[in-house]
């Protein structure tokens, strides 16, 4: 059975993250997109320390869909180098994991991507 993962990306534009999240959910690449923030990010960029106000988008999906999720984020995201990281969900409520799989077409409900 396909492992559940959380994919995280950040952006300085909340509305754009909402569009990315909606696109991924509508296309069954993610079961859920949650936007949190604002947060303050401090990071190195092109040899300088930068600070930015950003929002975090956490997507619930499956390991088998990671490449498609990554590709979609890269196509829709304005940053030259967006944060796109995946975290394995080691434990979860089994019914929740089933829901993620079902809503991404990876479960028993028969949804298609």
N, CA, C and O atoms as a GROMACS GRO file, in nm:
protein
  452
    1UNK      N    1   0.085  -0.118   0.000
    1UNK     CA    2   0.000   0.000   0.000
    1UNK      C    3   0.089   0.124   0.000
    1UNK      O    4   0.189   0.129   0.072
    2UNK      N    5   0.053   0.224  -0.080
    2UNK     CA    6   0.132   0.345  -0.095
    2UNK      C    7   0.140   0.423   0.036
    2UNK      O    8   0.039   0.445   0.103
    3UNK      N    9   0.261   0.464   0.072
    3UNK     CA   10   0.287   0.537   0.196
    3UNK      C   11   0.229   0.679   0.186
    3UNK      O   12   0.234   0.742   0.080
    4UNK      N   13   0.175   0.728   0.297
    4UNK     CA   14   0.125   0.864   0.307
    4UNK      C   15   0.243   0.957   0.334
    4UNK      O   16   0.330   0.926   0.415
    5UNK      N   17   0.245   1.071   0.265
    5UNK     CA   18   0.348   1.172   0.289
    5UNK      C   19   0.284   1.309   0.303
    5UNK      O   20   0.170   1.330   0.261
    6UNK      N   21   0.359   1.401   0.362
    6UNK     CA   22   0.323   1.542   0.362
    6UNK      C   23   0.427   1.613   0.277
    6UNK      O   24   0.547   1.597   0.298
    7UNK      N   25   0.380   1.692   0.181
    7UNK     CA   26   0.469   1.773   0.099
    7UNK      C   27   0.451   1.917   0.146
    7UNK      O   28   0.339   1.966   0.160
    8UNK      N   29   0.563   1.983   0.169
    8UNK     CA   30   0.561   2.119   0.221
    8UNK      C   31   0.627   2.212   0.122
    8UNK      O   32   0.733   2.182   0.067
    9UNK      N   33   0.562   2.327   0.100
    9UNK     CA   34   0.621   2.434   0.021
    9UNK      C   35   0.586   2.566   0.087
    9UNK      O   36   0.490   2.574   0.164
   10UNK      N   37   0.663   2.669   0.058
   10UNK     CA   38   0.639   2.802   0.113
   10UNK      C   39   0.634   2.903   0.000
   10UNK      O   40   0.685   2.878  -0.110
   11UNK      N   41   0.572   3.019   0.028
   11UNK     CA   42   0.566   3.125  -0.072
   11UNK      C   43   0.532   3.256  -0.001
   11UNK      O   44   0.471   3.256   0.106
   12UNK      N   45   0.573   3.366  -0.060
   12UNK     CA   46   0.541   3.498  -0.003
   12UNK      C   47   0.406   3.550  -0.049
   12UNK      O   48   0.370   3.664  -0.020
   13UNK      N   49   0.330   3.466  -0.120
   13UNK     CA   50   0.200   3.505  -0.173
   13UNK      C   51   0.097   3.400  -0.132
   13UNK      O   52   0.091   3.292  -0.191
   14UNK      N   53   0.017   3.432  -0.031
   14UNK     CA   54  -0.082   3.337   0.021
   14UNK      C   55  -0.182   3.295  -0.086
   14UNK      O   56  -0.215   3.177  -0.097
   15UNK      N   57  -0.229   3.389  -0.166
   15UNK     CA   58  -0.329   3.358  -0.268
   15UNK      C   59  -0.273   3.259  -0.371
   15UNK      O   60  -0.345   3.171  -0.417
   16UNK      N   61  -0.148   3.274  -0.406
   16UNK     CA   62  -0.087   3.182  -0.501
   16UNK      C   63  -0.076   3.042  -0.440
   16UNK      O   64  -0.099   2.943  -0.509
   17UNK      N   65  -0.040   3.034  -0.312
   17UNK     CA   66  -0.037   2.903  -0.246
   17UNK      C   67  -0.176   2.841  -0.244
   17UNK      O   68  -0.191   2.720  -0.261
   18UNK      N   69  -0.278   2.922  -0.222
   18UNK     CA   70  -0.416   2.871  -0.226
   18UNK      C   71  -0.448   2.816  -0.364
   18UNK      O   72  -0.514   2.712  -0.375
   19UNK      N   73  -0.404   2.884  -0.469
   19UNK     CA   74  -0.426   2.836  -0.606
   19UNK      C   75  -0.353   2.703  -0.630
   19UNK      O   76  -0.408   2.611  -0.689
   20UNK      N   77  -0.229   2.695  -0.583
   20UNK     CA   78  -0.153   2.571  -0.598
   20UNK      C   79  -0.223   2.458  -0.524
   20UNK      O   80  -0.240   2.349  -0.579
   21UNK      N   81  -0.262   2.483  -0.399
   21UNK     CA   82  -0.331   2.381  -0.321
   21UNK      C   83  -0.460   2.336  -0.386
   21UNK      O   84  -0.489   2.217  -0.392
   22UNK      N   85  -0.539   2.431  -0.434
   22UNK     CA   86  -0.665   2.398  -0.501
   22UNK      C   87  -0.640   2.315  -0.626
   22UNK      O   88  -0.710   2.217  -0.650
   23UNK      N   89  -0.541   2.353  -0.706
   23UNK     CA   90  -0.508   2.278  -0.827
   23UNK      C   91  -0.472   2.133  -0.793
   23UNK      O   92  -0.519   2.040  -0.858
   24UNK      N   93  -0.389   2.115  -0.692
   24UNK     CA   94  -0.346   1.980  -0.655
   24UNK      C   95  -0.461   1.896  -0.601
   24UNK      O   96  -0.469   1.777  -0.631
   25UNK      N   97  -0.550   1.956  -0.523
   25UNK     CA   98  -0.666   1.882  -0.471
   25UNK      C   99  -0.764   1.852  -0.584
   25UNK      O  100  -0.813   1.740  -0.595
   26UNK      N  101  -0.794   1.951  -0.668
   26UNK     CA  102  -0.888   1.929  -0.779
   26UNK      C  103  -0.841   1.819  -0.873
   26UNK      O  104  -0.922   1.744  -0.928
   27UNK      N  105  -0.710   1.809  -0.891
   27UNK     CA  106  -0.653   1.710  -0.981
   27UNK      C  107  -0.616   1.580  -0.910
   27UNK      O  108  -0.546   1.495  -0.966
   28UNK      N  109  -0.663   1.565  -0.787
   28UNK     CA  110  -0.644   1.443  -0.709
   28UNK      C  111  -0.497   1.407  -0.688
   28UNK      O  112  -0.462   1.290  -0.674
   29UNK      N  113  -0.412   1.509  -0.686
   29UNK     CA  114  -0.271   1.487  -0.654
   29UNK      C  115  -0.247   1.502  -0.504
   29UNK      O  116  -0.144   1.459  -0.452
   30UNK      N  117  -0.342   1.564  -0.436
   30UNK     CA  118  -0.339   1.578  -0.290
   30UNK      C  119  -0.481   1.564  -0.238
   30UNK      O  120  -0.576   1.607  -0.304
   31UNK      N  121  -0.494   1.506  -0.121
   31UNK     CA  122  -0.626   1.494  -0.058
   31UNK      C  123  -0.662   1.622   0.016
   31UNK      O  124  -0.780   1.652   0.036
   32UNK      N  125  -0.560   1.696   0.056
   32UNK     CA  126  -0.582   1.814   0.141
   32UNK      C  127  -0.465   1.909   0.124
   32UNK      O  128  -0.350   1.866   0.108
   33UNK      N  129  -0.494   2.038   0.128
   33UNK     CA  130  -0.390   2.142   0.130
   33UNK      C  131  -0.422   2.236   0.244
   33UNK      O  132  -0.533   2.290   0.252
   34UNK      N  133  -0.327   2.257   0.332
   34UNK     CA  134  -0.346   2.349   0.444
   34UNK      C  135  -0.244   2.461   0.434
   34UNK      O  136  -0.125   2.438   0.412
   35UNK      N  137  -0.292   2.584   0.450
   35UNK     CA  138  -0.207   2.703   0.443
   35UNK      C  139  -0.197   2.762   0.584
   35UNK      O  140  -0.299   2.791   0.647
   36UNK      N  141  -0.076   2.780   0.630
   36UNK     CA  142  -0.050   2.838   0.762
   36UNK      C  143   0.036   2.962   0.748
   36UNK      O  144   0.117   2.972   0.656
   37UNK      N  145   0.018   3.054   0.839
   37UNK     CA  146   0.106   3.170   0.839
   37UNK      C  147   0.029   3.296   0.872
   37UNK      O  148  -0.089   3.291   0.907
   38UNK      N  149   0.095   3.406   0.861
   38UNK     CA  150   0.228   3.423   0.806
   38UNK      C  151   0.338   3.379   0.903
   38UNK      O  152   0.320   3.374   1.024
   39UNK      N  153   0.453   3.347   0.844
   39UNK     CA  154   0.574   3.314   0.918
   39UNK      C  155   0.684   3.407   0.869
   39UNK      O  156   0.673   3.468   0.762
   40UNK      N  157   0.790   3.417   0.947
   40UNK     CA  158   0.908   3.491   0.903
   40UNK      C  159   1.017   3.390   0.872
   40UNK      O  160   1.054   3.308   0.956
   41UNK      N  161   1.069   3.396   0.750
   41UNK     CA  162   1.176   3.306   0.708
   41UNK      C  163   1.306   3.386   0.697
   41UNK      O  164   1.308   3.495   0.640
   42UNK      N  165   1.413   3.331   0.751
   42UNK     CA  166   1.546   3.390   0.740
   42UNK      C  167   1.633   3.286   0.673
   42UNK      O  168   1.639   3.170   0.716
   43UNK      N  169   1.702   3.326   0.565
   43UNK     CA  170   1.774   3.227   0.484
   43UNK      C  171   1.883   3.296   0.401
   43UNK      O  172   1.881   3.417   0.379
   44UNK      N  173   1.978   3.214   0.356
   44UNK     CA  174   2.079   3.262   0.262
   44UNK      C  175   2.022   3.256   0.121
   44UNK      O  176   1.960   3.156   0.083
   45UNK      N  177   2.041   3.362   0.043
   45UNK     CA  178   2.003   3.360  -0.098
   45UNK      C  179   2.102   3.447  -0.175
   45UNK      O  180   2.115   3.567  -0.149
   46UNK      N  181   2.169   3.387  -0.270
   46UNK     CA  182   2.266   3.453  -0.356
   46UNK      C  183   2.369   3.532  -0.275
   46UNK      O  184   2.401   3.647  -0.305
   47UNK      N  185   2.422   3.465  -0.171
   47UNK     CA  186   2.530   3.520  -0.091
   47UNK      C  187   2.490   3.621   0.014
   47UNK      O  188   2.577   3.678   0.081
   48UNK      N  189   2.363   3.644   0.030
   48UNK     CA  190   2.312   3.740   0.129
   48UNK      C  191   2.211   3.673   0.221
   48UNK      O  192   2.142   3.579   0.182
   49UNK      N  193   2.204   3.723   0.344
   49UNK     CA  194   2.098   3.677   0.434
   49UNK      C  195   1.973   3.759   0.403
   49UNK      O  196   1.976   3.882   0.403
   50UNK      N  197   1.864   3.688   0.378
   50UNK     CA  198   1.736   3.750   0.345
   50UNK      C  199   1.634   3.719   0.455
   50UNK      O  200   1.648   3.622   0.529
   51UNK      N  201   1.534   3.801   0.464
   51UNK     CA  202   1.418   3.775   0.549
   51UNK      C  203   1.294   3.801   0.468
   51UNK      O  204   1.287   3.897   0.391
   52UNK      N  205   1.195   3.714   0.484
   52UNK     CA  206   1.070   3.730   0.409
   52UNK      C  207   0.952   3.684   0.493
   52UNK      O  208   0.965   3.594   0.576
   53UNK      N  209   0.839   3.746   0.470
   53UNK     CA  210   0.714   3.699   0.526
   53UNK      C  211   0.657   3.599   0.427
   53UNK      O  212   0.638   3.630   0.309
   54UNK      N  213   0.630   3.477   0.475
   54UNK     CA  214   0.582   3.370   0.388
   54UNK      C  215   0.467   3.297   0.454
   54UNK      O  216   0.435   3.318   0.572
   55UNK      N  217   0.406   3.211   0.376
   55UNK     CA  218   0.304   3.118   0.423
   55UNK      C  219   0.353   2.978   0.391
   55UNK      O  220   0.433   2.959   0.299
   56UNK      N  221   0.305   2.880   0.466
   56UNK     CA  222   0.343   2.740   0.449
   56UNK      C  223   0.223   2.664   0.397
   56UNK      O  224   0.112   2.677   0.450
   57UNK      N  225   0.242   2.584   0.295
   57UNK     CA  226   0.138   2.496   0.244
   57UNK      C  227   0.182   2.352   0.270
   57UNK      O  228   0.287   2.309   0.224
   58UNK      N  229   0.099   2.279   0.344
   58UNK     CA  230   0.124   2.138   0.371
   58UNK      C  231   0.020   2.057   0.296
   58UNK      O  232  -0.100   2.077   0.312
   59UNK      N  233   0.068   1.966   0.213
   59UNK     CA  234  -0.018   1.884   0.128
   59UNK      C  235  -0.014   1.740   0.176
   59UNK      O  236   0.093   1.686   0.203
   60UNK      N  237  -0.130   1.677   0.185
   60UNK     CA  238  -0.138   1.535   0.221
   60UNK      C  239  -0.157   1.456   0.093
   60UNK      O  240  -0.253   1.477   0.020
   61UNK      N  241  -0.064   1.363   0.067
   61UNK     CA  242  -0.068   1.286  -0.056
   61UNK      C  243  -0.001   1.152  -0.032
   61UNK      O  244   0.021   1.112   0.082
   62UNK      N  245   0.031   1.082  -0.141
   62UNK     CA  246   0.098   0.952  -0.129
   62UNK      C  247   0.235   0.958  -0.195
   62UNK      O  248   0.260   1.041  -0.283
   63UNK      N  249   0.322   0.870  -0.152
   63UNK     CA  250   0.457   0.865  -0.204
   63UNK      C  251   0.459   0.847  -0.356
   63UNK      O  252   0.543   0.906  -0.425
   64UNK      N  253   0.368   0.768  -0.408
   64UNK     CA  254   0.362   0.743  -0.551
   64UNK      C  255   0.326   0.865  -0.634
   64UNK      O  256   0.353   0.869  -0.754
   65UNK      N  257   0.267   0.966  -0.572
   65UNK     CA  258   0.229   1.088  -0.643
   65UNK      C  259   0.331   1.201  -0.626
   65UNK      O  260   0.314   1.309  -0.682
   66UNK      N  261   0.438   1.176  -0.549
   66UNK     CA  262   0.531   1.285  -0.519
   66UNK      C  263   0.584   1.353  -0.645
   66UNK      O  264   0.583   1.476  -0.653
   67UNK      N  265   0.629   1.279  -0.743
   67UNK     CA  266   0.689   1.339  -0.863
   67UNK      C  267   0.590   1.431  -0.934
   67UNK      O  268   0.628   1.538  -0.981
   68UNK      N  269   0.463   1.390  -0.943
   68UNK     CA  270   0.362   1.473  -1.008
   68UNK      C  271   0.333   1.599  -0.927
   68UNK      O  272   0.314   1.706  -0.983
   69UNK      N  273   0.332   1.585  -0.794
   69UNK     CA  274   0.311   1.701  -0.707
   69UNK      C  275   0.428   1.798  -0.724
   69UNK      O  276   0.408   1.918  -0.739
   70UNK      N  277   0.550   1.745  -0.721
   70UNK     CA  278   0.668   1.829  -0.738
   70UNK      C  279   0.664   1.903  -0.871
   70UNK      O  280   0.689   2.023  -0.876
   71UNK      N  281   0.634   1.833  -0.978
   71UNK     CA  282   0.627   1.894  -1.111
   71UNK      C  283   0.523   2.005  -1.115
   71UNK      O  284   0.549   2.112  -1.169
   72UNK      N  285   0.406   1.980  -1.058
   72UNK     CA  286   0.300   2.082  -1.058
   72UNK      C  287   0.342   2.205  -0.978
   72UNK      O  288   0.320   2.317  -1.022
   73UNK      N  289   0.403   2.184  -0.861
   73UNK     CA  290   0.449   2.299  -0.782
   73UNK      C  291   0.552   2.379  -0.860
   73UNK      O  292   0.545   2.502  -0.864
   74UNK      N  293   0.649   2.310  -0.920
   74UNK     CA  294   0.752   2.380  -0.997
   74UNK      C  295   0.692   2.462  -1.112
   74UNK      O  296   0.740   2.572  -1.141
   75UNK      N  297   0.588   2.409  -1.175
   75UNK     CA  298   0.524   2.482  -1.286
   75UNK      C  299   0.445   2.604  -1.239
   75UNK      O  300   0.436   2.703  -1.310
   76UNK      N  301   0.388   2.596  -1.119
   76UNK     CA  302   0.299   2.701  -1.070
   76UNK      C  303   0.365   2.802  -0.977
   76UNK      O  304   0.313   2.911  -0.957
   77UNK      N  305   0.479   2.766  -0.919
   77UNK     CA  306   0.544   2.846  -0.815
   77UNK      C  307   0.631   2.956  -0.876
   77UNK      O  308   0.700   2.931  -0.975
   78UNK      N  309   0.628   3.077  -0.819
   78UNK     CA  310   0.706   3.187  -0.877
   78UNK      C  311   0.854   3.188  -0.838
   78UNK      O  312   0.934   3.255  -0.904
   79UNK      N  313   0.893   3.116  -0.733
   79UNK     CA  314   1.032   3.123  -0.687
   79UNK      C  315   1.126   3.051  -0.785
   79UNK      O  316   1.086   2.953  -0.848
   80UNK      N  317   1.248   3.100  -0.796
   80UNK     CA  318   1.352   3.031  -0.874
   80UNK      C  319   1.383   2.894  -0.814
   80UNK      O  320   1.406   2.797  -0.886
   81UNK      N  321   1.384   2.888  -0.681
   81UNK     CA  322   1.414   2.764  -0.610
   81UNK      C  323   1.316   2.748  -0.493
   81UNK      O  324   1.349   2.782  -0.380
   82UNK      N  325   1.196   2.697  -0.521
   82UNK     CA  326   1.098   2.683  -0.412
   82UNK      C  327   1.135   2.569  -0.317
   82UNK      O  328   1.195   2.469  -0.357
   83UNK      N  329   1.097   2.587  -0.193
   83UNK     CA  330   1.107   2.476  -0.098
   83UNK      C  331   1.003   2.373  -0.137
   83UNK      O  332   0.884   2.404  -0.143
   84UNK      N  333   1.046   2.251  -0.163
   84UNK     CA  334   0.955   2.139  -0.185
   84UNK      C  335   1.019   2.021  -0.113
   84UNK      O  336   1.118   1.965  -0.159
   85UNK      N  337   0.961   1.985   0.001
   85UNK     CA  338   1.014   1.873   0.078
   85UNK      C  339   0.900   1.778   0.111
   85UNK      O  340   0.786   1.819   0.127
   86UNK      N  341   0.934   1.652   0.121
   86UNK     CA  342   0.835   1.550   0.157
   86UNK      C  343   0.878   1.484   0.287
   86UNK      O  344   0.996   1.454   0.308
   87UNK      N  345   0.781   1.462   0.371
   87UNK     CA  346   0.804   1.396   0.499
   87UNK      C  347   0.716   1.272   0.504
   87UNK      O  348   0.595   1.280   0.484
   88UNK      N  349   0.778   1.158   0.532
   88UNK     CA  350   0.702   1.034   0.546
   88UNK      C  351   0.615   1.041   0.671
   88UNK      O  352   0.660   1.085   0.777
   89UNK      N  353   0.492   0.999   0.658
   89UNK     CA  354   0.403   0.987   0.774
   89UNK      C  355   0.421   0.845   0.827
   89UNK      O  356   0.374   0.749   0.767
   90UNK      N  357   0.490   0.833   0.939
   90UNK     CA  358   0.521   0.702   0.996
   90UNK      C  359   0.398   0.637   1.059
   90UNK      O  360   0.379   0.516   1.049
   91UNK      N  361   0.317   0.718   1.124
   91UNK     CA  362   0.196   0.666   1.189
   91UNK      C  363   0.084   0.764   1.167
   91UNK      O  364   0.105   0.886   1.164
   92UNK      N  365  -0.036   0.712   1.152
   92UNK     CA  366  -0.154   0.796   1.140
   92UNK      C  367  -0.276   0.712   1.175
   92UNK      O  368  -0.270   0.589   1.180
   93UNK      N  369  -0.385   0.780   1.198
   93UNK     CA  370  -0.512   0.712   1.215
   93UNK      C  371  -0.537   0.633   1.086
   93UNK      O  372  -0.541   0.694   0.979
   94UNK      N  373  -0.554   0.502   1.092
   94UNK     CA  374  -0.572   0.424   0.969
   94UNK      C  375  -0.683   0.475   0.878
   94UNK      O  376  -0.668   0.476   0.756
   95UNK      N  377  -0.793   0.518   0.935
   95UNK     CA  378  -0.903   0.569   0.854
   95UNK      C  379  -0.863   0.698   0.780
   95UNK      O  380  -0.908   0.722   0.669
   96UNK      N  381  -0.778   0.780   0.843
   96UNK     CA  382  -0.730   0.902   0.778
   96UNK      C  383  -0.638   0.867   0.661
   96UNK      O  384  -0.650   0.926   0.554
   97UNK      N  385  -0.548   0.772   0.681
   97UNK     CA  386  -0.460   0.727   0.573
   97UNK      C  387  -0.541   0.672   0.457
   97UNK      O  388  -0.510   0.697   0.341
   98UNK      N  389  -0.646   0.595   0.488
   98UNK     CA  390  -0.734   0.542   0.384
   98UNK      C  391  -0.801   0.656   0.308
   98UNK      O  392  -0.814   0.650   0.185
   99UNK      N  393  -0.843   0.760   0.380
   99UNK     CA  394  -0.907   0.875   0.318
   99UNK      C  395  -0.811   0.944   0.220
   99UNK      O  396  -0.850   0.978   0.108
  100UNK      N  397  -0.685   0.965   0.263
  100UNK     CA  398  -0.586   1.027   0.175
  100UNK      C  399  -0.569   0.943   0.048
  100UNK      O  400  -0.569   0.996  -0.062
  101UNK      N  401  -0.555   0.813   0.065
  101UNK     CA  402  -0.539   0.725  -0.052
  101UNK      C  403  -0.662   0.728  -0.142
  101UNK      O  404  -0.650   0.736  -0.264
  102UNK      N  405  -0.780   0.722  -0.080
  102UNK     CA  406  -0.904   0.724  -0.159
  102UNK      C  407  -0.918   0.854  -0.239
  102UNK      O  408  -0.954   0.851  -0.357
  103UNK      N  409  -0.890   0.966  -0.175
  103UNK     CA  410  -0.912   1.096  -0.240
  103UNK      C  411  -0.806   1.128  -0.345
  103UNK      O  412  -0.824   1.221  -0.423
  104UNK      N  413  -0.697   1.053  -0.346
  104UNK     CA  414  -0.594   1.072  -0.449
  104UNK      C  415  -0.597   0.958  -0.551
  104UNK      O  416  -0.505   0.945  -0.632
  105UNK      N  417  -0.701   0.877  -0.546
  105UNK     CA  418  -0.714   0.768  -0.642
  105UNK      C  419  -0.622   0.651  -0.614
  105UNK      O  420  -0.604   0.565  -0.700
  106UNK      N  421  -0.564   0.645  -0.496
  106UNK     CA  422  -0.469   0.539  -0.462
  106UNK      C  423  -0.532   0.433  -0.371
  106UNK      O  424  -0.465   0.337  -0.332
  107UNK      N  425  -0.659   0.451  -0.337
  107UNK     CA  426  -0.724   0.359  -0.243
  107UNK      C  427  -0.825   0.271  -0.308
  107UNK      O  428  -0.816   0.241  -0.427
  108UNK      N  429  -0.921   0.228  -0.231
  108UNK     CA  430  -1.021   0.131  -0.274
  108UNK      C  431  -1.146   0.194  -0.332
  108UNK      O  432  -1.230   0.122  -0.385
  109UNK      N  433  -1.162   0.327  -0.323
  109UNK     CA  434  -1.284   0.392  -0.371
  109UNK      C  435  -1.293   0.396  -0.523
  109UNK      O  436  -1.401   0.410  -0.580
  110UNK      N  437  -1.178   0.384  -0.588
  110UNK     CA  438  -1.181   0.382  -0.733
  110UNK      C  439  -1.170   0.518  -0.799
  110UNK      O  440  -1.194   0.529  -0.919
  111UNK      N  441  -1.135   0.623  -0.724
  111UNK     CA  442  -1.113   0.753  -0.786
  111UNK      C  443  -0.996   0.743  -0.882
  111UNK      O  444  -0.904   0.664  -0.861
  112UNK      N  445  -1.001   0.821  -0.986
  112UNK     CA  446  -0.889   0.821  -1.080
  112UNK      C  447  -0.823   0.956  -1.080
  112UNK      O  448  -0.882   1.057  -1.043
  113UNK      N  449  -0.698   0.957  -1.122
  113UNK     CA  450  -0.622   1.082  -1.126
  113UNK      C  451  -0.646   1.148  -1.260
  113UNK      O  452  -0.592   1.255  -1.287
   0.00000   0.00000   0.00000
